Structure formats: C-alpha cells, structure tokens
Amino acid sequence: TGMRILSARAPQMVAWAWGVNGALSVLGATLAIFIAMNWGFQVTLLTASATYVVGLAAWLAATQRQLAQ
C-alpha cells in the first residue's frame, strides 16, 4: 500500500499523510453530496473519475521520477 511504501522511504511523513487522507476524505464526501444534489449522480461520478485520473497521473509522474534517480 501507499502508506507501507511511505513508511519505508520517509517514516517522518506517515502522520502527515494520514492527516491529509482524513481531511480529504471528509472534503470529498461533502463535495460529492453537494455535486449530487445540484447536478446529479452522473456529474458526481464523472467528477470522481476525473479526480482519480489526476491522482493516478500524479502517482505515475512521481514514480517515474523516483525510477529515473
């Protein structure tokens, strides 16, 4: 998992990562409800999918950078 990798590479960042995870989970759930109520479930699903694609792209970029070093 990501936390296992982080704890092996930068153990001082694990607490920070858990905090960010918790905060963004609350924000994401709140935004999902807001988007669903105002624009429907299809827009909510598309927004969530786009968010995951951006996260995947960021992870791939970081991984490629680590492999290049």
N, CA, C and O atoms as a GROMACS GRO file, in nm:
protein
  276
    1THR      N    1   0.083  -0.120   0.000
    1THR     CA    2   0.000   0.000   0.000
    1THR      C    3   0.087   0.125   0.000
    1THR      O    4   0.208   0.119   0.021
    2GLY      N    5   0.024   0.237  -0.023
    2GLY     CA    6   0.098   0.363  -0.026
    2GLY      C    7   0.160   0.398   0.108
    2GLY      O    8   0.272   0.449   0.114
    3MET      N    9   0.089   0.370   0.217
    3MET     CA   10   0.142   0.400   0.350
    3MET      C   11   0.263   0.313   0.381
    3MET      O   12   0.358   0.358   0.446
    4ARG      N   13   0.260   0.189   0.338
    4ARG     CA   14   0.374   0.100   0.361
    4ARG      C   15   0.497   0.150   0.287
    4ARG      O   16   0.608   0.150   0.341
    5ILE      N   17   0.478   0.193   0.163
    5ILE     CA   18   0.589   0.248   0.084
    5ILE      C   19   0.641   0.376   0.149
    5ILE      O   20   0.762   0.395   0.161
    6LEU      N   21   0.548   0.462   0.191
    6LEU     CA   22   0.589   0.588   0.255
    6LEU      C   23   0.665   0.562   0.385
    6LEU      O   24   0.764   0.629   0.412
    7SER      N   25   0.619   0.467   0.464
    7SER     CA   26   0.688   0.440   0.591
    7SER      C   27   0.828   0.384   0.569
    7SER      O   28   0.916   0.401   0.654
    8ALA      N   29   0.848   0.316   0.457
    8ALA     CA   30   0.982   0.264   0.427
    8ALA      C   31   1.074   0.374   0.376
    8ALA      O   32   1.194   0.372   0.404
    9ARG      N   33   1.019   0.469   0.300
    9ARG     CA   34   1.102   0.572   0.238
    9ARG      C   35   1.113   0.700   0.320
    9ARG      O   36   1.219   0.763   0.323
   10ALA      N   37   1.005   0.738   0.386
   10ALA     CA   38   1.005   0.863   0.462
   10ALA      C   39   0.914   0.848   0.584
   10ALA      O   40   0.802   0.900   0.584
   11PRO      N   41   0.959   0.777   0.687
   11PRO     CA   42   0.872   0.749   0.802
   11PRO      C   43   0.822   0.874   0.874
   11PRO      O   44   0.716   0.871   0.937
   12GLN      N   45   0.894   0.983   0.864
   12GLN     CA   46   0.851   1.106   0.930
   12GLN      C   47   0.727   1.167   0.863
   12GLN      O   48   0.663   1.254   0.921
   13MET      N   49   0.692   1.121   0.743
   13MET     CA   50   0.578   1.176   0.670
   13MET      C   51   0.449   1.097   0.690
   13MET      O   52   0.344   1.139   0.642
   14VAL      N   53   0.454   0.985   0.760
   14VAL     CA   54   0.336   0.898   0.773
   14VAL      C   55   0.222   0.969   0.846
   14VAL      O   56   0.108   0.963   0.801
   15ALA      N   57   0.251   1.035   0.957
   15ALA     CA   58   0.146   1.106   1.031
   15ALA      C   59   0.084   1.216   0.946
   15ALA      O   60  -0.038   1.235   0.946
   16TRP      N   61   0.167   1.288   0.874
   16TRP     CA   62   0.117   1.393   0.785
   16TRP      C   63   0.027   1.333   0.677
   16TRP      O   64  -0.078   1.389   0.647
   17ALA      N   65   0.066   1.220   0.620
   17ALA     CA   66  -0.013   1.156   0.515
   17ALA      C   67  -0.148   1.110   0.568
   17ALA      O   68  -0.249   1.123   0.498
   18TRP      N   69  -0.152   1.057   0.690
   18TRP     CA   70  -0.279   1.016   0.748
   18TRP      C   71  -0.369   1.138   0.771
   18TRP      O   72  -0.491   1.130   0.751
   19GLY      N   73  -0.311   1.249   0.813
   19GLY     CA   74  -0.389   1.371   0.832
   19GLY      C   75  -0.448   1.422   0.702
   19GLY      O   76  -0.565   1.460   0.697
   20VAL      N   77  -0.367   1.424   0.598
   20VAL     CA   78  -0.415   1.467   0.466
   20VAL      C   79  -0.524   1.372   0.417
   20VAL      O   80  -0.625   1.417   0.363
   21ASN      N   81  -0.504   1.242   0.435
   21ASN     CA   82  -0.603   1.143   0.394
   21ASN      C   83  -0.737   1.168   0.464
   21ASN      O   84  -0.842   1.165   0.400
   22GLY      N   85  -0.733   1.191   0.593
   22GLY     CA   86  -0.856   1.215   0.667
   22GLY      C   87  -0.926   1.342   0.624
   22GLY      O   88  -1.048   1.344   0.605
   23ALA      N   89  -0.850   1.450   0.608
   23ALA     CA   90  -0.909   1.577   0.569
   23ALA      C   91  -0.971   1.569   0.430
   23ALA      O   92  -1.082   1.618   0.408
   24LEU      N   93  -0.900   1.508   0.336
   24LEU     CA   94  -0.952   1.499   0.200
   24LEU      C   95  -1.069   1.401   0.189
   24LEU      O   96  -1.154   1.416   0.102
   25SER      N   97  -1.074   1.302   0.277
   25SER     CA   98  -1.189   1.212   0.279
   25SER      C   99  -1.316   1.286   0.320
   25SER      O  100  -1.422   1.268   0.260
   26VAL      N  101  -1.305   1.369   0.422
   26VAL     CA  102  -1.420   1.449   0.466
   26VAL      C  103  -1.460   1.548   0.357
   26VAL      O  104  -1.578   1.563   0.327
   27LEU      N  105  -1.362   1.616   0.300
   27LEU     CA  106  -1.390   1.712   0.194
   27LEU      C  107  -1.453   1.644   0.073
   27LEU      O  108  -1.550   1.695   0.016
   28GLY      N  109  -1.400   1.529   0.033
   28GLY     CA  110  -1.452   1.457  -0.083
   28GLY      C  111  -1.596   1.412  -0.063
   28GLY      O  112  -1.678   1.425  -0.154
   29ALA      N  113  -1.627   1.360   0.055
   29ALA     CA  114  -1.764   1.316   0.083
   29ALA      C  115  -1.861   1.434   0.081
   29ALA      O  116  -1.971   1.423   0.029
   30THR      N  117  -1.819   1.546   0.138
   30THR     CA  118  -1.903   1.665   0.140
   30THR      C  119  -1.926   1.718  -0.001
   30THR      O  120  -2.038   1.753  -0.037
   31LEU      N  121  -1.820   1.725  -0.080
   31LEU     CA  122  -1.833   1.772  -0.218
   31LEU      C  123  -1.918   1.677  -0.302
   31LEU      O  124  -1.993   1.723  -0.388
   32ALA      N  125  -1.906   1.547  -0.280
   32ALA     CA  126  -1.986   1.451  -0.355
   32ALA      C  127  -2.135   1.472  -0.330
   32ALA      O  128  -2.215   1.467  -0.423
   33ILE      N  129  -2.172   1.495  -0.206
   33ILE     CA  130  -2.313   1.522  -0.173
   33ILE      C  131  -2.358   1.652  -0.240
   33ILE      O  132  -2.466   1.657  -0.299
   34PHE      N  133  -2.276   1.756  -0.230
   34PHE     CA  134  -2.310   1.885  -0.290
   34PHE      C  135  -2.328   1.872  -0.440
   34PHE      O  136  -2.426   1.922  -0.496
   35ILE      N  137  -2.235   1.807  -0.506
   35ILE     CA  138  -2.242   1.792  -0.652
   35ILE      C  139  -2.364   1.708  -0.691
   35ILE      O  140  -2.435   1.742  -0.785
   36ALA      N  141  -2.389   1.599  -0.618
   36ALA     CA  142  -2.503   1.513  -0.649
   36ALA      C  143  -2.635   1.586  -0.633
   36ALA      O  144  -2.726   1.569  -0.714
   37MET      N  145  -2.646   1.668  -0.531
   37MET     CA  146  -2.771   1.740  -0.508
   37MET      C  147  -2.795   1.849  -0.612
   37MET      O  148  -2.909   1.878  -0.647
   38ASN      N  149  -2.686   1.910  -0.661
   38ASN     CA  150  -2.702   2.021  -0.754
   38ASN      C  151  -2.698   1.980  -0.901
   38ASN      O  152  -2.765   2.041  -0.984
   39TRP      N  153  -2.620   1.878  -0.935
   39TRP     CA  154  -2.601   1.844  -1.076
   39TRP      C  155  -2.628   1.698  -1.108
   39TRP      O  156  -2.623   1.660  -1.225
   40GLY      N  157  -2.654   1.616  -1.010
   40GLY     CA  158  -2.690   1.477  -1.035
   40GLY      C  159  -2.574   1.380  -1.016
   40GLY      O  160  -2.458   1.418  -1.000
   41PHE      N  161  -2.612   1.253  -1.019
   41PHE     CA  162  -2.514   1.148  -0.992
   41PHE      C  163  -2.417   1.127  -1.108
   41PHE      O  164  -2.303   1.088  -1.085
   42GLN      N  165  -2.462   1.152  -1.230
   42GLN     CA  166  -2.370   1.134  -1.343
   42GLN      C  167  -2.254   1.232  -1.334
   42GLN      O  168  -2.139   1.194  -1.357
   43VAL      N  169  -2.282   1.357  -1.301
   43VAL     CA  170  -2.175   1.456  -1.286
   43VAL      C  171  -2.087   1.420  -1.167
   43VAL      O  172  -1.965   1.438  -1.171
   44THR      N  173  -2.148   1.368  -1.061
   44THR     CA  174  -2.070   1.326  -0.944
   44THR      C  175  -1.974   1.214  -0.982
   44THR      O  176  -1.857   1.218  -0.944
   45LEU      N  177  -2.022   1.116  -1.057
   45LEU     CA  178  -1.937   1.006  -1.100
   45LEU      C  179  -1.826   1.053  -1.192
   45LEU      O  180  -1.712   1.009  -1.179
   46LEU      N  181  -1.857   1.142  -1.284
   46LEU     CA  182  -1.755   1.196  -1.375
   46LEU      C  183  -1.650   1.276  -1.299
   46LEU      O  184  -1.531   1.268  -1.328
   47THR      N  185  -1.694   1.354  -1.201
   47THR     CA  186  -1.601   1.432  -1.120
   47THR      C  187  -1.509   1.341  -1.039
   47THR      O  188  -1.388   1.364  -1.031
   48ALA      N  189  -1.567   1.238  -0.979
   48ALA     CA  190  -1.486   1.143  -0.902
   48ALA      C  191  -1.387   1.071  -0.992
   48ALA      O  192  -1.271   1.052  -0.955
   49SER      N  193  -1.432   1.031  -1.111
   49SER     CA  194  -1.343   0.962  -1.205
   49SER      C  195  -1.228   1.053  -1.247
   49SER      O  196  -1.113   1.009  -1.254
   50ALA      N  197  -1.259   1.178  -1.276
   50ALA     CA  198  -1.154   1.273  -1.315
   50ALA      C  199  -1.054   1.294  -1.202
   50ALA      O  200  -0.934   1.305  -1.226
   51THR      N  201  -1.103   1.298  -1.079
   51THR     CA  202  -1.015   1.314  -0.964
   51THR      C  203  -0.920   1.195  -0.952
   51THR      O  204  -0.801   1.213  -0.924
   52TYR      N  205  -0.972   1.075  -0.971
   52TYR     CA  206  -0.886   0.956  -0.965
   52TYR      C  207  -0.785   0.953  -1.079
   52TYR      O  208  -0.672   0.909  -1.060
   53VAL      N  209  -0.824   0.999  -1.198
   53VAL     CA  210  -0.730   1.004  -1.310
   53VAL      C  211  -0.617   1.102  -1.280
   53VAL      O  212  -0.501   1.073  -1.309
   54VAL      N  213  -0.649   1.217  -1.223
   54VAL     CA  214  -0.546   1.314  -1.186
   54VAL      C  215  -0.454   1.255  -1.080
   54VAL      O  216  -0.332   1.271  -1.087
   55GLY      N  217  -0.510   1.186  -0.982
   55GLY     CA  218  -0.428   1.121  -0.880
   55GLY      C  219  -0.338   1.014  -0.938
   55GLY      O  220  -0.222   1.003  -0.898
   56LEU      N  221  -0.389   0.936  -1.031
   56LEU     CA  222  -0.308   0.834  -1.097
   56LEU      C  223  -0.194   0.897  -1.176
   56LEU      O  224  -0.081   0.848  -1.174
   57ALA      N  225  -0.224   1.005  -1.247
   57ALA     CA  226  -0.120   1.074  -1.324
   57ALA      C  227  -0.012   1.129  -1.231
   57ALA      O  228   0.107   1.120  -1.263
   58ALA      N  229  -0.051   1.185  -1.118
   58ALA     CA  230   0.048   1.236  -1.022
   58ALA      C  231   0.132   1.123  -0.966
   58ALA      O  232   0.254   1.138  -0.951
   59TRP      N  233   0.069   1.010  -0.935
   59TRP     CA  234   0.143   0.895  -0.882
   59TRP      C  235   0.241   0.841  -0.986
   59TRP      O  236   0.356   0.810  -0.953
   60LEU      N  237   0.196   0.830  -1.111
   60LEU     CA  238   0.285   0.782  -1.217
   60LEU      C  239   0.402   0.876  -1.239
   60LEU      O  240   0.516   0.832  -1.258
   61ALA      N  241   0.376   1.006  -1.236
   61ALA     CA  242   0.484   1.104  -1.253
   61ALA      C  243   0.586   1.093  -1.139
   61ALA      O  244   0.706   1.098  -1.163
   62ALA      N  245   0.538   1.079  -1.017
   62ALA     CA  246   0.628   1.067  -0.902
   62ALA      C  247   0.706   0.936  -0.909
   62ALA      O  248   0.825   0.933  -0.876
   63THR      N  249   0.641   0.830  -0.951
   63THR     CA  250   0.709   0.700  -0.963
   63THR      C  251   0.816   0.705  -1.070
   63THR      O  252   0.926   0.654  -1.050
   64GLN      N  253   0.785   0.765  -1.183
   64GLN     CA  254   0.883   0.775  -1.291
   64GLN      C  255   1.003   0.859  -1.248
   64GLN      O  256   1.117   0.828  -1.283
   65ARG      N  257   0.977   0.964  -1.173
   65ARG     CA  258   1.085   1.048  -1.123
   65ARG      C  259   1.175   0.970  -1.027
   65ARG      O  260   1.297   0.985  -1.030
   66GLN      N  261   1.114   0.888  -0.942
   66GLN     CA  262   1.191   0.806  -0.848
   66GLN      C  263   1.276   0.703  -0.923
   66GLN      O  264   1.390   0.678  -0.885
   67LEU      N  265   1.220   0.644  -1.028
   67LEU     CA  266   1.294   0.544  -1.105
   67LEU      C  267   1.409   0.606  -1.183
   67LEU      O  268   1.511   0.542  -1.205
   68ALA      N  269   1.391   0.732  -1.225
   68ALA     CA  270   1.495   0.799  -1.303
   68ALA      C  271   1.616   0.834  -1.217
   68ALA      O  272   1.727   0.849  -1.269
   69GLN      N  273   1.597   0.848  -1.087
   69GLN     CA  274   1.707   0.887  -0.998
   69GLN      C  275   1.786   0.770  -0.966
   69GLN      O  276   1.884   0.781  -0.892
   0.00000   0.00000   0.00000
